[in-house]
Amino acid sequence: MDDLTVIVLAAGGGTRMKSKTMKVLHEVGGRSMIGHVLVAVKAMEPRRVVAVVGHQREQVGPHIQALLPEVVLAVQETQDGTGHAVRVAMDALQEQVGEVTGTVVVAAGDTPLLTGESLRAFVAEHEAAQRAVSILSGVVPDPFGYGRIVRNAEGDVEAIVEEKDASPEQREISEINSGILAFDTHFLVSALPRIGNDNAKGEYYLTDAVQLAQDDGLTVGAYPIDDVAQTEGANDRAQLAELGRELNRRVVTRWMRDGVTVMDPATTWIDADVVLAPDVTILPGTQLLGATMVAEDAVIGPDTTLKDCEVGVGARVVRTHGELAVLGERATVGPFSYLRPGTRLGAGGKIGAFVETKNAEIGEGSKVPHLSYVGDAEIGRGSNIGAGTIFANYDGTTKHRTTVGDGAKTGSNNTFVAPVSIGDGAMTGGGTVVRQDVPPGALAVSAGPQRNLEGHVARRSATARPTDGEPQTDPGVGQPPPGGPQS
C-alpha cells in the first residue's frame, strides 16, 4: 500500500435527516460519522486523501480539515452521481499533485462502523489479484435499496445493478455493493470520461466502471466482508440510532475483553475515544464520553456521566455529572456532585453530596463533603470545607478567586466573598461571611453574640389567645437587653 489514494464521498445532502446539520457531521459514539471513516482511512496510511464536499461545504470542509489537515478538498457543485464525484476528486488531485498512480479506494462518508483493518484487508486482496476494479461486497437478508452484485456462472463479477435499474431476478440477489471500491488508477482515469448517465436517475454511476473494465478485457472481482454491518450507512435519525447502538455494543464488548468490568452493558455508553485501564469497574447507568480516561481500579457509577474527564487510580465516582475535570488517585466524588470544567481534585480528596465545582483546584487530601458551591477557587492540601459553604466568585461584572491554604478548617454555612484568602491552618466559625483575608492560624467569625431570652416560650403561650382582638406582643421580643444593645 505504498502508493494509495483514498477518496471519501461527503457531498450528498442527506435530506432524510431533516436537519440543518449535514448528514456526515451527525455524531455516533462521540465522533461525526465522517470522523469514524477518516480514522479508518488513516489506519491504511494512504499517500493521498481527497474528500468530496458539496452540500453545506462550509460546515463539512473545515470539519474534515480539522481532523485531517493534509486532506485535499474537492467541491462537487452539483450532485450528479458517484461517477461525477470521483471525477471531480481526481481532477482536484491531479491539479494539486500532478499524475496519480497506484491504487484508488473510494469510500462513503457515512459508514461509522468501518474499520481500518477491514479496509487494509480489502486493498491487500485487490492488489494481490491485480484487478482493475474490486468491490467490497456483503451478503444481507434484505438487499432492498442496494446495488446488486451480478456474477456469471463461474462466479466472476459481471456488473453492479442499482435497485431502480434491476430486473425482478436481479432484485432477488442478496450480495450487495457496499459503495466501497478499489481501482487501478490507470484504468480509473481512462474510465471516468466514458461513464454515461443513461439510467433511471440520470446520474453518473461509478459502478458502471465494472462494465467498462470488462469491455477492456480487464479483471473485476468482489471481496465479501464477513462483518457487513461495517458498510452500513445512516440516511435518517432512526438508522443513526441503530448504528449508534451497534457501535456502542462493539466498544463496550471490546473493553470487557480488555479487562474492564461492565456490570450492565445495556445501560453503559462508552464513546469511541474513551481510554480505560484494566480492572476499571463501570456500574449501571454510566456514560463515558469524549476523551475521558479512567485509570486502573477506579469505579465509575452508577448513574454517572463523565465527558472529557481524567480519573486516577482507585478513584470512586458515584451519581455524578462531570466535564473537563481531573480526579486524582483514590479520590472520591458524589453522590449527586456536579463537576464543571476546570475542576481538579487531588489524590485522596473528596467532593461529596450535592457539591458543585467550577474552575476549582482542590488539593491532596482536602474535602468538600456536603452541599457547597466551589467556584474559581484554590484549596490547599488537607483542608476541610464545612457543609453549606458558598465561594461567592462573581461581583456582577468580574469573576474573582478565593484561596484556601493547607490544613484549613472552615465552618458550616460560610460565604467566602472573593477575592479573599484564608491562610494555612486557619479556621472560620459557623455562619461566617469572610470578606477580608484570614491570616494563617487565625479564627475568623462574623456573627454577633448569641442572646437567650429567658421565659420566652411561656410568655408566648400565655398571650397566644388575645381577648380584645388586638395582636399581643412578647415584651421580651424586639427590646434591647438590659444594659443596652449588644454588638
C-alpha positions, 0 to 999 in steps of 0.5 A: 500500500505504498502508493494509495489514494483514498477518496471519501464521498461527503457531498450528498445532502442527506435530506432524510435527516431533516436537519440543518446539520449535514448528514456526515457531521451527525455524531455516533459514539462521540465522533461525526460519522465522517470522523469514524471513516477518516480514522479508518482511512488513516489506519491504511496510511494512504499517500493521498486523501481527497474528500468530496464536499458539496452540500453545506461545504462550509460546515463539512470542509473545515470539519474534515480539515480539522481532523485531517489537515493534509486532506485535499478538498474537492467541491462537487457543485452539483450532485450528479452521481458517484461517477461525477464525484470521483471525477471531480476528486481526481481532477482536484488531485491531479491539479494539486499533485500532478499524475496519480498512480497506484491504487484508488479506494473510494469510500462513503462518508457515512459508514461509522462502523468501518474499520481500518483493518477491514479496509487494509484487508480489502486493498491487500486482496485487490492488489494481490489479484491485480484487478482493475476494479474490486468491490467490497461486497456483503451478503444481507437478508434484505438487499432492498435499496442496494446495488446488486452484485451480478456474477456469471456462472463461474462466479466472476463479477459481471456488473453492479445493478442499482435497485431502480435499474434491476430486473425482478431476478436481479432484485432477488440477489442478496450480495450487495455493493457496499459503495466501497471500491478499489481501482487501478488508477490507470484504468480509473482515469481512462474510465471516468470520461466514458461513464454515461448517465443513461439510467433511471436517475440520470446520474453518473454511476461509478459502478458502471466502471465494472462494465467498462473494465470488462469491455477492456478485457480487464479483471473485476472481482468482489471481496465479501466482508464477513462483518457487513454491518461495517458498510452500513450507512445512516440516511435518517435519525432512526438508522443513526440510532441503530448504528449508534447502538451497534457501535456502542455494543462493539466498544463496550464488548471490546473493553470487557475483553480488555479487562474492564468490568461492565456490570450492565452493558445495556445501560453503559455508553462508552464513546469511541475515544474513551481510554480505560485501564484494566480492572476499571469497574463501570456500574449501571447507568454510566456514560463515558464520553469524549476523551475521558480516561479512567485509570486502573481500579477506579469505579465509575457509577452508577448513574454517572456521566463523565465527558472529557474527564481524567480519573486516577487510580482507585478513584470512586465516582458515584451519581455524578455529572462531570466535564473537563475535570481531573480526579486524582488517585483514590479520590472520591466524588458524589453522590449527586456532585456536579463537576464543571470544567476546570475542576481538579481534585487531588489524590485522596480528596473528596467532593461529596453530596450535592457539591458543585465545582467550577474552575476549582483546584482542590488539593491532596487530601482536602474535602468538600463533603456536603452541599457547597458551591466551589467556584474559581477557587484554590484549596490547599492540601488537607483542608476541610470545607464545612457543609453549606459553604458558598465561594461567592466568585462573581461581583456582577461584572468580574469573576474573582478567586478565593484561596484556601491554604493547607490544613484549613478548617472552615465552618458550616454555612460560610460565604467566602466573598472573593477575592479573599484568602484564608491562610494555612491552618486557619479556621472560620466559625459557623455562619461566617461571611469572610470578606477580608483575608484570614491570616494563617492560624487565625479564627475568623467569625462574623456573627454577633453574640448569641442572646437567650431570652429567658421565659420566652416560650411561656410568655408566648403561650400565655398571650397566644389567645388575645381577648380584645382582638388586638395582636399581643406582643412578647415584651421580651421580643424586639427590646434591647437587653438590659444594659443596652444593645449588644454588638 
